[in-house]
């Protein structure tokens, strides 16, 4: 859910005035540790001009500061930069058009696996990644996964941040049924959900074709039971005993949900939670902020807590993230200017105020930015700080590819889960059908 805040609203949420100033944070104010690393000389082309696309802002200061940073790059280098913000649903389509036509923007900040889908149309960005990584404490796990080509050290994307979807729940409701927090084991989660339903305050998770929430829930159910779409070699292994066990669990869990979640999109659970219809779901920080910013729902926000998704049999919280990932196309006449721009935008003076202004919605890809001011503000936001340390991703455990992106976009795993939840298929039949659909994409790749 994308909510729009005013400057006053953002300040109320704990974003510092310095973070909102387009001129950025000064070195004296910053706690970010920067290594003294020689900067690459990209030899910007004469007469260079850049055009770029990126997803529409989450909060207004995101766009204001991003545009301000781009303007200062122009003032410093003479390179004009035209930045267009497009809808989240449109960015993938426009990336595909740009790639297939060999024309259009020089660079795009897309989502997650986009550079891997269009890898042959992109220039390598290893020199950018090496410099920025060494200067700012190293790239976090998810950044490396989405930035590098599979099984290589060649970078084709430069991650700018990721948004995660942990649990959000009403602490007073959980306490009323005997819990201080959500259990980490899946049988414990089931028992809690049964009690929430009995209390008239059920949980609700998206099982419809929801880009973020639907895929996120399906992946959590699978990963928490040790199941995955692929193995490390890239073989499709979704039709497994682990998947069948996960779907059997879901068959028990689904009746505890509020009715209708198989038709939910990405805003449905936000509405149900903020209205008090449900007491637990999974969502990005946007839900909390939208409630906190509205007097009518502020009491719900005050009564809410975040928690990482329960692990089940996984070693860590099985939670992926929606990653902002920058890529530069081979058709660009000014690749060095594009590299210089991406590098500039990730330097402390530009990146830190942008990160702070996003209020925790995007978490940093680089270790040094863990000390950014945003993480010492609202304690209910701090949990999002480590989102990019997760080892889970679209297509886990195999290589990221066009096929893994297609399986995600076609809601293969979501629909597998929904068919079992509604009784349309047995766990065994649903796993077999998901395997058939997934293999169709992998045969094409």
Secondary structure, 3 states (H helix, E strand, C coil): CCCCCCHHHHHHCCCCHHHHCCCCCCCCCCCCCCCCCCCCCCCCCCCCEEEEEEECCCCHHHHHHHHHHHHHHHHHHCCEEEEEEECHHHHHHHHHHHHHHCCCCCEEEEECCHHHHCHHHECCCHHHHHHHHHHCCCECHHHHHHHECCCCCCECCEEEEEECCCEEEEHHHHHHCCCCCCCCCHHHHHHHHHHHHHCCCCECCCCCCCCCHHHHHHHHHHHCCCCCCECCCCCECCCCHHHHHHHHHHHHHHHHECCCHHHCCCCHHHHHHHCCCCCEEECCHHHHHHHHCCCCCHHHHHCEEEECCCCCCCCCCCCCCEEEEEEEECCCCCHHHHHHHHHHHHCHHHHHHHHHHCCCCCECCEHHHHHCHHHHCCCCCHHHHHHHHCCCCCCCCCCCCHHHHHHHHCCHHHHHHHHHHCCCCCHHHHHHHHHHHHHHHHHHC
